[in-house]
């Protein structure tokens, strides 16, 4: 299946790689189908969470473990159930990255992680009730 993308032009993707967000993402609730571009298995630092429905809708994401090894978001049981997760190891957390003109000041939203069940490609953006995680957490300052 071919899709248009914001950063890579037209790309070929497998239908099995499509991640479904039943409720979309914050501010984009009507867009529910996304794909991760890049190579998550190769531990690439940054990936693109690209909408398969709208070419110009894509988010740069990062796994918080790359810059904040102690990041452990607490997800409630109802959210885990919504993702049909059998165990915690099936879930990957990503943070949406904001890249300003001065890239040394890029930040990640650790307060509202994107959680993906890698077994069934169900996703959900979760807003945490934990004040220790910020919406604009510096990435390079943490390195």
Chimera marker file (.cmm) of the C-alpha trace (Angstrom):
<marker_set name="trace">
<marker id="1" x="0.000" y="0.000" z="0.000" r="1" g="1" b="0" radius="0.5"/>
<marker id="2" x="1.361" y="3.441" z="-0.903" r="1" g="1" b="0" radius="0.5"/>
<marker id="3" x="0.839" y="6.580" z="1.158" r="1" g="1" b="0" radius="0.5"/>
<marker id="4" x="1.949" y="10.174" z="0.812" r="1" g="1" b="0" radius="0.5"/>
<marker id="5" x="4.108" y="11.440" z="3.657" r="1" g="1" b="0" radius="0.5"/>
<marker id="6" x="5.219" y="14.783" z="4.979" r="1" g="1" b="0" radius="0.5"/>
<marker id="7" x="8.944" y="13.994" z="5.065" r="1" g="1" b="0" radius="0.5"/>
<marker id="8" x="9.545" y="11.132" z="2.628" r="1" g="1" b="0" radius="0.5"/>
<marker id="9" x="7.167" y="11.683" z="-0.296" r="1" g="1" b="0" radius="0.5"/>
<marker id="10" x="5.318" y="8.561" z="-1.392" r="1" g="1" b="0" radius="0.5"/>
<marker id="11" x="6.302" y="5.414" z="0.503" r="1" g="1" b="0" radius="0.5"/>
<marker id="12" x="5.256" y="1.777" z="0.439" r="1" g="1" b="0" radius="0.5"/>
<marker id="13" x="3.931" y="0.432" z="3.740" r="1" g="1" b="0" radius="0.5"/>
<marker id="14" x="2.501" y="-2.901" z="4.857" r="1" g="1" b="0" radius="0.5"/>
<marker id="15" x="-1.112" y="-2.843" z="6.019" r="1" g="1" b="0" radius="0.5"/>
<marker id="16" x="0.034" y="-4.899" z="9.037" r="1" g="1" b="0" radius="0.5"/>
<marker id="17" x="2.184" y="-1.949" z="10.167" r="1" g="1" b="0" radius="0.5"/>
<marker id="18" x="-0.760" y="0.456" z="10.482" r="1" g="1" b="0" radius="0.5"/>
<marker id="19" x="-1.388" y="1.542" z="14.066" r="1" g="1" b="0" radius="0.5"/>
<marker id="20" x="-4.983" y="2.325" z="14.950" r="1" g="1" b="0" radius="0.5"/>
<marker id="21" x="-5.747" y="5.030" z="17.488" r="1" g="1" b="0" radius="0.5"/>
<marker id="22" x="-9.434" y="4.577" z="18.307" r="1" g="1" b="0" radius="0.5"/>
<marker id="23" x="-9.629" y="8.123" z="19.694" r="1" g="1" b="0" radius="0.5"/>
<marker id="24" x="-6.954" y="9.686" z="17.475" r="1" g="1" b="0" radius="0.5"/>
<marker id="25" x="-4.293" y="11.920" z="19.020" r="1" g="1" b="0" radius="0.5"/>
<marker id="26" x="-4.816" y="15.135" z="21.000" r="1" g="1" b="0" radius="0.5"/>
<marker id="27" x="-6.120" y="17.755" z="18.600" r="1" g="1" b="0" radius="0.5"/>
<marker id="28" x="-6.471" y="15.208" z="15.780" r="1" g="1" b="0" radius="0.5"/>
<marker id="29" x="-9.210" y="12.947" z="17.118" r="1" g="1" b="0" radius="0.5"/>
<marker id="30" x="-10.642" y="12.344" z="13.626" r="1" g="1" b="0" radius="0.5"/>
<marker id="31" x="-7.365" y="10.849" z="12.302" r="1" g="1" b="0" radius="0.5"/>
<marker id="32" x="-7.043" y="7.309" z="13.612" r="1" g="1" b="0" radius="0.5"/>
<marker id="33" x="-4.632" y="5.528" z="11.286" r="1" g="1" b="0" radius="0.5"/>
<marker id="34" x="-0.855" y="6.002" z="11.557" r="1" g="1" b="0" radius="0.5"/>
<marker id="35" x="2.389" y="4.249" z="10.752" r="1" g="1" b="0" radius="0.5"/>
<marker id="36" x="5.864" y="4.571" z="12.272" r="1" g="1" b="0" radius="0.5"/>
<marker id="37" x="8.441" y="5.494" z="9.650" r="1" g="1" b="0" radius="0.5"/>
<marker id="38" x="12.069" y="4.794" z="10.303" r="1" g="1" b="0" radius="0.5"/>
<marker id="39" x="13.346" y="1.580" z="11.827" r="1" g="1" b="0" radius="0.5"/>
<marker id="40" x="12.165" y="1.010" z="15.423" r="1" g="1" b="0" radius="0.5"/>
<marker id="41" x="14.059" y="-2.313" z="15.559" r="1" g="1" b="0" radius="0.5"/>
<marker id="42" x="17.338" y="-0.513" z="14.820" r="1" g="1" b="0" radius="0.5"/>
<marker id="43" x="16.937" y="1.725" z="17.877" r="1" g="1" b="0" radius="0.5"/>
<marker id="44" x="16.769" y="4.860" z="15.753" r="1" g="1" b="0" radius="0.5"/>
<marker id="45" x="16.572" y="7.866" z="18.011" r="1" g="1" b="0" radius="0.5"/>
<marker id="46" x="13.782" y="9.673" z="16.138" r="1" g="1" b="0" radius="0.5"/>
<marker id="47" x="10.902" y="8.189" z="14.152" r="1" g="1" b="0" radius="0.5"/>
<marker id="48" x="7.967" y="9.706" z="12.305" r="1" g="1" b="0" radius="0.5"/>
<marker id="49" x="4.420" y="8.886" z="13.406" r="1" g="1" b="0" radius="0.5"/>
<marker id="50" x="2.786" y="9.515" z="10.035" r="1" g="1" b="0" radius="0.5"/>
<marker id="51" x="-0.946" y="9.669" z="9.430" r="1" g="1" b="0" radius="0.5"/>
<marker id="52" x="-2.035" y="7.331" z="6.649" r="1" g="1" b="0" radius="0.5"/>
<marker id="53" x="-5.125" y="9.503" z="6.155" r="1" g="1" b="0" radius="0.5"/>
<marker id="54" x="-3.510" y="12.925" z="5.751" r="1" g="1" b="0" radius="0.5"/>
<marker id="55" x="-0.139" y="13.396" z="4.084" r="1" g="1" b="0" radius="0.5"/>
<marker id="56" x="0.747" y="16.592" z="5.973" r="1" g="1" b="0" radius="0.5"/>
<marker id="57" x="0.016" y="15.145" z="9.420" r="1" g="1" b="0" radius="0.5"/>
<marker id="58" x="3.101" y="13.606" z="11.020" r="1" g="1" b="0" radius="0.5"/>
<marker id="59" x="4.822" y="13.805" z="14.384" r="1" g="1" b="0" radius="0.5"/>
<marker id="60" x="8.463" y="13.260" z="15.237" r="1" g="1" b="0" radius="0.5"/>
<marker id="61" x="8.569" y="10.817" z="18.157" r="1" g="1" b="0" radius="0.5"/>
<marker id="62" x="11.221" y="9.379" z="20.424" r="1" g="1" b="0" radius="0.5"/>
<marker id="63" x="11.267" y="6.566" z="22.931" r="1" g="1" b="0" radius="0.5"/>
<marker id="64" x="11.862" y="8.302" z="26.277" r="1" g="1" b="0" radius="0.5"/>
<marker id="65" x="14.274" y="5.552" z="27.342" r="1" g="1" b="0" radius="0.5"/>
<marker id="66" x="16.852" y="7.096" z="24.989" r="1" g="1" b="0" radius="0.5"/>
<marker id="67" x="17.168" y="10.270" z="27.063" r="1" g="1" b="0" radius="0.5"/>
<marker id="68" x="15.346" y="9.547" z="30.328" r="1" g="1" b="0" radius="0.5"/>
<marker id="69" x="16.088" y="5.936" z="31.333" r="1" g="1" b="0" radius="0.5"/>
<marker id="70" x="13.998" y="6.161" z="34.506" r="1" g="1" b="0" radius="0.5"/>
<marker id="71" x="10.802" y="7.134" z="32.632" r="1" g="1" b="0" radius="0.5"/>
<marker id="72" x="8.007" y="4.845" z="33.838" r="1" g="1" b="0" radius="0.5"/>
<marker id="73" x="4.556" y="6.188" z="33.010" r="1" g="1" b="0" radius="0.5"/>
<marker id="74" x="1.771" y="4.726" z="35.131" r="1" g="1" b="0" radius="0.5"/>
<marker id="75" x="-1.082" y="3.704" z="32.858" r="1" g="1" b="0" radius="0.5"/>
<marker id="76" x="-4.393" y="2.769" z="34.408" r="1" g="1" b="0" radius="0.5"/>
<marker id="77" x="-6.023" y="-0.614" z="33.916" r="1" g="1" b="0" radius="0.5"/>
<marker id="78" x="-8.805" y="0.711" z="31.640" r="1" g="1" b="0" radius="0.5"/>
<marker id="79" x="-6.233" y="2.129" z="29.210" r="1" g="1" b="0" radius="0.5"/>
<marker id="80" x="-4.246" y="-1.098" z="29.195" r="1" g="1" b="0" radius="0.5"/>
<marker id="81" x="-7.474" y="-2.985" z="28.561" r="1" g="1" b="0" radius="0.5"/>
<marker id="82" x="-8.363" y="-0.599" z="25.694" r="1" g="1" b="0" radius="0.5"/>
<marker id="83" x="-5.042" y="-1.508" z="24.080" r="1" g="1" b="0" radius="0.5"/>
<marker id="84" x="-5.801" y="-5.230" z="24.623" r="1" g="1" b="0" radius="0.5"/>
<marker id="85" x="-2.377" y="-5.667" z="26.209" r="1" g="1" b="0" radius="0.5"/>
<marker id="86" x="-1.697" y="-9.034" z="27.784" r="1" g="1" b="0" radius="0.5"/>
<marker id="87" x="1.434" y="-7.788" z="29.536" r="1" g="1" b="0" radius="0.5"/>
<marker id="88" x="3.495" y="-4.657" z="29.962" r="1" g="1" b="0" radius="0.5"/>
<marker id="89" x="6.244" y="-5.908" z="27.631" r="1" g="1" b="0" radius="0.5"/>
<marker id="90" x="3.809" y="-5.585" z="24.699" r="1" g="1" b="0" radius="0.5"/>
<marker id="91" x="3.623" y="-1.808" z="25.197" r="1" g="1" b="0" radius="0.5"/>
<marker id="92" x="6.062" y="0.756" z="23.808" r="1" g="1" b="0" radius="0.5"/>
<marker id="93" x="6.011" y="4.397" z="24.904" r="1" g="1" b="0" radius="0.5"/>
<marker id="94" x="6.811" y="7.245" z="22.558" r="1" g="1" b="0" radius="0.5"/>
<marker id="95" x="6.917" y="10.967" z="23.252" r="1" g="1" b="0" radius="0.5"/>
<marker id="96" x="5.992" y="13.566" z="20.669" r="1" g="1" b="0" radius="0.5"/>
<marker id="97" x="8.951" y="15.849" z="19.964" r="1" g="1" b="0" radius="0.5"/>
<marker id="98" x="8.835" y="19.599" z="19.438" r="1" g="1" b="0" radius="0.5"/>
<marker id="99" x="11.762" y="20.853" z="17.350" r="1" g="1" b="0" radius="0.5"/>
<marker id="100" x="12.252" y="24.634" z="17.460" r="1" g="1" b="0" radius="0.5"/>
<marker id="101" x="14.542" y="26.602" z="15.190" r="1" g="1" b="0" radius="0.5"/>
<marker id="102" x="17.350" y="26.109" z="17.712" r="1" g="1" b="0" radius="0.5"/>
<marker id="103" x="17.402" y="22.289" z="17.752" r="1" g="1" b="0" radius="0.5"/>
<marker id="104" x="19.441" y="22.258" z="20.943" r="1" g="1" b="0" radius="0.5"/>
<marker id="105" x="16.208" y="23.318" z="22.673" r="1" g="1" b="0" radius="0.5"/>
<marker id="106" x="14.047" y="20.460" z="21.369" r="1" g="1" b="0" radius="0.5"/>
<marker id="107" x="11.623" y="18.978" z="23.867" r="1" g="1" b="0" radius="0.5"/>
<marker id="108" x="9.507" y="15.864" z="24.316" r="1" g="1" b="0" radius="0.5"/>
<marker id="109" x="6.028" y="15.601" z="25.780" r="1" g="1" b="0" radius="0.5"/>
<marker id="110" x="6.412" y="13.103" z="28.616" r="1" g="1" b="0" radius="0.5"/>
<marker id="111" x="3.060" y="14.081" z="30.161" r="1" g="1" b="0" radius="0.5"/>
<marker id="112" x="1.056" y="12.680" z="27.227" r="1" g="1" b="0" radius="0.5"/>
<marker id="113" x="2.931" y="9.655" z="25.851" r="1" g="1" b="0" radius="0.5"/>
<marker id="114" x="1.810" y="7.700" z="22.826" r="1" g="1" b="0" radius="0.5"/>
<marker id="115" x="1.475" y="4.072" z="23.888" r="1" g="1" b="0" radius="0.5"/>
<marker id="116" x="1.502" y="1.326" z="21.247" r="1" g="1" b="0" radius="0.5"/>
<marker id="117" x="0.716" y="-2.336" z="21.732" r="1" g="1" b="0" radius="0.5"/>
<marker id="118" x="3.273" y="-3.954" z="19.415" r="1" g="1" b="0" radius="0.5"/>
<marker id="119" x="1.320" y="-7.240" z="19.337" r="1" g="1" b="0" radius="0.5"/>
<marker id="120" x="-1.852" y="-5.813" z="17.766" r="1" g="1" b="0" radius="0.5"/>
<marker id="121" x="-0.889" y="-2.267" z="16.642" r="1" g="1" b="0" radius="0.5"/>
<marker id="122" x="-3.452" y="-0.542" z="18.807" r="1" g="1" b="0" radius="0.5"/>
<marker id="123" x="-2.358" y="2.863" z="20.027" r="1" g="1" b="0" radius="0.5"/>
<marker id="124" x="-3.497" y="5.458" z="22.511" r="1" g="1" b="0" radius="0.5"/>
<marker id="125" x="-2.238" y="8.815" z="23.658" r="1" g="1" b="0" radius="0.5"/>
<marker id="126" x="-2.462" y="8.844" z="27.438" r="1" g="1" b="0" radius="0.5"/>
<marker id="127" x="-2.505" y="11.998" z="29.569" r="1" g="1" b="0" radius="0.5"/>
<marker id="128" x="-0.722" y="11.188" z="32.811" r="1" g="1" b="0" radius="0.5"/>
<marker id="129" x="-1.800" y="12.534" z="36.186" r="1" g="1" b="0" radius="0.5"/>
<marker id="130" x="1.802" y="12.702" z="37.319" r="1" g="1" b="0" radius="0.5"/>
<marker id="131" x="3.366" y="16.117" z="37.922" r="1" g="1" b="0" radius="0.5"/>
<marker id="132" x="6.895" y="14.724" z="37.671" r="1" g="1" b="0" radius="0.5"/>
<marker id="133" x="6.530" y="14.514" z="33.869" r="1" g="1" b="0" radius="0.5"/>
<marker id="134" x="6.413" y="17.702" z="31.815" r="1" g="1" b="0" radius="0.5"/>
<marker id="135" x="4.892" y="18.616" z="28.468" r="1" g="1" b="0" radius="0.5"/>
<marker id="136" x="8.181" y="20.226" z="27.383" r="1" g="1" b="0" radius="0.5"/>
<marker id="137" x="10.999" y="18.072" z="28.721" r="1" g="1" b="0" radius="0.5"/>
<marker id="138" x="14.368" y="19.062" z="27.227" r="1" g="1" b="0" radius="0.5"/>
<marker id="139" x="15.855" y="16.139" z="25.296" r="1" g="1" b="0" radius="0.5"/>
<marker id="140" x="19.476" y="17.207" z="24.909" r="1" g="1" b="0" radius="0.5"/>
<marker id="141" x="19.729" y="18.545" z="28.469" r="1" g="1" b="0" radius="0.5"/>
<marker id="142" x="18.847" y="15.048" z="29.680" r="1" g="1" b="0" radius="0.5"/>
<marker id="143" x="21.617" y="13.382" z="27.624" r="1" g="1" b="0" radius="0.5"/>
<link id1="1" id2="2" r="1" g="1" b="0" radius="0.2"/>
<link id1="2" id2="3" r="1" g="1" b="0" radius="0.2"/>
<link id1="3" id2="4" r="1" g="1" b="0" radius="0.2"/>
<link id1="4" id2="5" r="1" g="1" b="0" radius="0.2"/>
<link id1="5" id2="6" r="1" g="1" b="0" radius="0.2"/>
<link id1="6" id2="7" r="1" g="1" b="0" radius="0.2"/>
<link id1="7" id2="8" r="1" g="1" b="0" radius="0.2"/>
<link id1="8" id2="9" r="1" g="1" b="0" radius="0.2"/>
<link id1="9" id2="10" r="1" g="1" b="0" radius="0.2"/>
<link id1="10" id2="11" r="1" g="1" b="0" radius="0.2"/>
<link id1="11" id2="12" r="1" g="1" b="0" radius="0.2"/>
<link id1="12" id2="13" r="1" g="1" b="0" radius="0.2"/>
<link id1="13" id2="14" r="1" g="1" b="0" radius="0.2"/>
<link id1="14" id2="15" r="1" g="1" b="0" radius="0.2"/>
<link id1="15" id2="16" r="1" g="1" b="0" radius="0.2"/>
<link id1="16" id2="17" r="1" g="1" b="0" radius="0.2"/>
<link id1="17" id2="18" r="1" g="1" b="0" radius="0.2"/>
<link id1="18" id2="19" r="1" g="1" b="0" radius="0.2"/>
<link id1="19" id2="20" r="1" g="1" b="0" radius="0.2"/>
<link id1="20" id2="21" r="1" g="1" b="0" radius="0.2"/>
<link id1="21" id2="22" r="1" g="1" b="0" radius="0.2"/>
<link id1="22" id2="23" r="1" g="1" b="0" radius="0.2"/>
<link id1="23" id2="24" r="1" g="1" b="0" radius="0.2"/>
<link id1="24" id2="25" r="1" g="1" b="0" radius="0.2"/>
<link id1="25" id2="26" r="1" g="1" b="0" radius="0.2"/>
<link id1="26" id2="27" r="1" g="1" b="0" radius="0.2"/>
<link id1="27" id2="28" r="1" g="1" b="0" radius="0.2"/>
<link id1="28" id2="29" r="1" g="1" b="0" radius="0.2"/>
<link id1="29" id2="30" r="1" g="1" b="0" radius="0.2"/>
<link id1="30" id2="31" r="1" g="1" b="0" radius="0.2"/>
<link id1="31" id2="32" r="1" g="1" b="0" radius="0.2"/>
<link id1="32" id2="33" r="1" g="1" b="0" radius="0.2"/>
<link id1="33" id2="34" r="1" g="1" b="0" radius="0.2"/>
<link id1="34" id2="35" r="1" g="1" b="0" radius="0.2"/>
<link id1="35" id2="36" r="1" g="1" b="0" radius="0.2"/>
<link id1="36" id2="37" r="1" g="1" b="0" radius="0.2"/>
<link id1="37" id2="38" r="1" g="1" b="0" radius="0.2"/>
<link id1="38" id2="39" r="1" g="1" b="0" radius="0.2"/>
<link id1="39" id2="40" r="1" g="1" b="0" radius="0.2"/>
<link id1="40" id2="41" r="1" g="1" b="0" radius="0.2"/>
<link id1="41" id2="42" r="1" g="1" b="0" radius="0.2"/>
<link id1="42" id2="43" r="1" g="1" b="0" radius="0.2"/>
<link id1="43" id2="44" r="1" g="1" b="0" radius="0.2"/>
<link id1="44" id2="45" r="1" g="1" b="0" radius="0.2"/>
<link id1="45" id2="46" r="1" g="1" b="0" radius="0.2"/>
<link id1="46" id2="47" r="1" g="1" b="0" radius="0.2"/>
<link id1="47" id2="48" r="1" g="1" b="0" radius="0.2"/>
<link id1="48" id2="49" r="1" g="1" b="0" radius="0.2"/>
<link id1="49" id2="50" r="1" g="1" b="0" radius="0.2"/>
<link id1="50" id2="51" r="1" g="1" b="0" radius="0.2"/>
<link id1="51" id2="52" r="1" g="1" b="0" radius="0.2"/>
<link id1="52" id2="53" r="1" g="1" b="0" radius="0.2"/>
<link id1="53" id2="54" r="1" g="1" b="0" radius="0.2"/>
<link id1="54" id2="55" r="1" g="1" b="0" radius="0.2"/>
<link id1="55" id2="56" r="1" g="1" b="0" radius="0.2"/>
<link id1="56" id2="57" r="1" g="1" b="0" radius="0.2"/>
<link id1="57" id2="58" r="1" g="1" b="0" radius="0.2"/>
<link id1="58" id2="59" r="1" g="1" b="0" radius="0.2"/>
<link id1="59" id2="60" r="1" g="1" b="0" radius="0.2"/>
<link id1="60" id2="61" r="1" g="1" b="0" radius="0.2"/>
<link id1="61" id2="62" r="1" g="1" b="0" radius="0.2"/>
<link id1="62" id2="63" r="1" g="1" b="0" radius="0.2"/>
<link id1="63" id2="64" r="1" g="1" b="0" radius="0.2"/>
<link id1="64" id2="65" r="1" g="1" b="0" radius="0.2"/>
<link id1="65" id2="66" r="1" g="1" b="0" radius="0.2"/>
<link id1="66" id2="67" r="1" g="1" b="0" radius="0.2"/>
<link id1="67" id2="68" r="1" g="1" b="0" radius="0.2"/>
<link id1="68" id2="69" r="1" g="1" b="0" radius="0.2"/>
<link id1="69" id2="70" r="1" g="1" b="0" radius="0.2"/>
<link id1="70" id2="71" r="1" g="1" b="0" radius="0.2"/>
<link id1="71" id2="72" r="1" g="1" b="0" radius="0.2"/>
<link id1="72" id2="73" r="1" g="1" b="0" radius="0.2"/>
<link id1="73" id2="74" r="1" g="1" b="0" radius="0.2"/>
<link id1="74" id2="75" r="1" g="1" b="0" radius="0.2"/>
<link id1="75" id2="76" r="1" g="1" b="0" radius="0.2"/>
<link id1="76" id2="77" r="1" g="1" b="0" radius="0.2"/>
<link id1="77" id2="78" r="1" g="1" b="0" radius="0.2"/>
<link id1="78" id2="79" r="1" g="1" b="0" radius="0.2"/>
<link id1="79" id2="80" r="1" g="1" b="0" radius="0.2"/>
<link id1="80" id2="81" r="1" g="1" b="0" radius="0.2"/>
<link id1="81" id2="82" r="1" g="1" b="0" radius="0.2"/>
<link id1="82" id2="83" r="1" g="1" b="0" radius="0.2"/>
<link id1="83" id2="84" r="1" g="1" b="0" radius="0.2"/>
<link id1="84" id2="85" r="1" g="1" b="0" radius="0.2"/>
<link id1="85" id2="86" r="1" g="1" b="0" radius="0.2"/>
<link id1="86" id2="87" r="1" g="1" b="0" radius="0.2"/>
<link id1="87" id2="88" r="1" g="1" b="0" radius="0.2"/>
<link id1="88" id2="89" r="1" g="1" b="0" radius="0.2"/>
<link id1="89" id2="90" r="1" g="1" b="0" radius="0.2"/>
<link id1="90" id2="91" r="1" g="1" b="0" radius="0.2"/>
<link id1="91" id2="92" r="1" g="1" b="0" radius="0.2"/>
<link id1="92" id2="93" r="1" g="1" b="0" radius="0.2"/>
<link id1="93" id2="94" r="1" g="1" b="0" radius="0.2"/>
<link id1="94" id2="95" r="1" g="1" b="0" radius="0.2"/>
<link id1="95" id2="96" r="1" g="1" b="0" radius="0.2"/>
<link id1="96" id2="97" r="1" g="1" b="0" radius="0.2"/>
<link id1="97" id2="98" r="1" g="1" b="0" radius="0.2"/>
<link id1="98" id2="99" r="1" g="1" b="0" radius="0.2"/>
<link id1="99" id2="100" r="1" g="1" b="0" radius="0.2"/>
<link id1="100" id2="101" r="1" g="1" b="0" radius="0.2"/>
<link id1="101" id2="102" r="1" g="1" b="0" radius="0.2"/>
<link id1="102" id2="103" r="1" g="1" b="0" radius="0.2"/>
<link id1="103" id2="104" r="1" g="1" b="0" radius="0.2"/>
<link id1="104" id2="105" r="1" g="1" b="0" radius="0.2"/>
<link id1="105" id2="106" r="1" g="1" b="0" radius="0.2"/>
<link id1="106" id2="107" r="1" g="1" b="0" radius="0.2"/>
<link id1="107" id2="108" r="1" g="1" b="0" radius="0.2"/>
<link id1="108" id2="109" r="1" g="1" b="0" radius="0.2"/>
<link id1="109" id2="110" r="1" g="1" b="0" radius="0.2"/>
<link id1="110" id2="111" r="1" g="1" b="0" radius="0.2"/>
<link id1="111" id2="112" r="1" g="1" b="0" radius="0.2"/>
<link id1="112" id2="113" r="1" g="1" b="0" radius="0.2"/>
<link id1="113" id2="114" r="1" g="1" b="0" radius="0.2"/>
<link id1="114" id2="115" r="1" g="1" b="0" radius="0.2"/>
<link id1="115" id2="116" r="1" g="1" b="0" radius="0.2"/>
<link id1="116" id2="117" r="1" g="1" b="0" radius="0.2"/>
<link id1="117" id2="118" r="1" g="1" b="0" radius="0.2"/>
<link id1="118" id2="119" r="1" g="1" b="0" radius="0.2"/>
<link id1="119" id2="120" r="1" g="1" b="0" radius="0.2"/>
<link id1="120" id2="121" r="1" g="1" b="0" radius="0.2"/>
<link id1="121" id2="122" r="1" g="1" b="0" radius="0.2"/>
<link id1="122" id2="123" r="1" g="1" b="0" radius="0.2"/>
<link id1="123" id2="124" r="1" g="1" b="0" radius="0.2"/>
<link id1="124" id2="125" r="1" g="1" b="0" radius="0.2"/>
<link id1="125" id2="126" r="1" g="1" b="0" radius="0.2"/>
<link id1="126" id2="127" r="1" g="1" b="0" radius="0.2"/>
<link id1="127" id2="128" r="1" g="1" b="0" radius="0.2"/>
<link id1="128" id2="129" r="1" g="1" b="0" radius="0.2"/>
<link id1="129" id2="130" r="1" g="1" b="0" radius="0.2"/>
<link id1="130" id2="131" r="1" g="1" b="0" radius="0.2"/>
<link id1="131" id2="132" r="1" g="1" b="0" radius="0.2"/>
<link id1="132" id2="133" r="1" g="1" b="0" radius="0.2"/>
<link id1="133" id2="134" r="1" g="1" b="0" radius="0.2"/>
<link id1="134" id2="135" r="1" g="1" b="0" radius="0.2"/>
<link id1="135" id2="136" r="1" g="1" b="0" radius="0.2"/>
<link id1="136" id2="137" r="1" g="1" b="0" radius="0.2"/>
<link id1="137" id2="138" r="1" g="1" b="0" radius="0.2"/>
<link id1="138" id2="139" r="1" g="1" b="0" radius="0.2"/>
<link id1="139" id2="140" r="1" g="1" b="0" radius="0.2"/>
<link id1="140" id2="141" r="1" g="1" b="0" radius="0.2"/>
<link id1="141" id2="142" r="1" g="1" b="0" radius="0.2"/>
<link id1="142" id2="143" r="1" g="1" b="0" radius="0.2"/>
</marker_set>
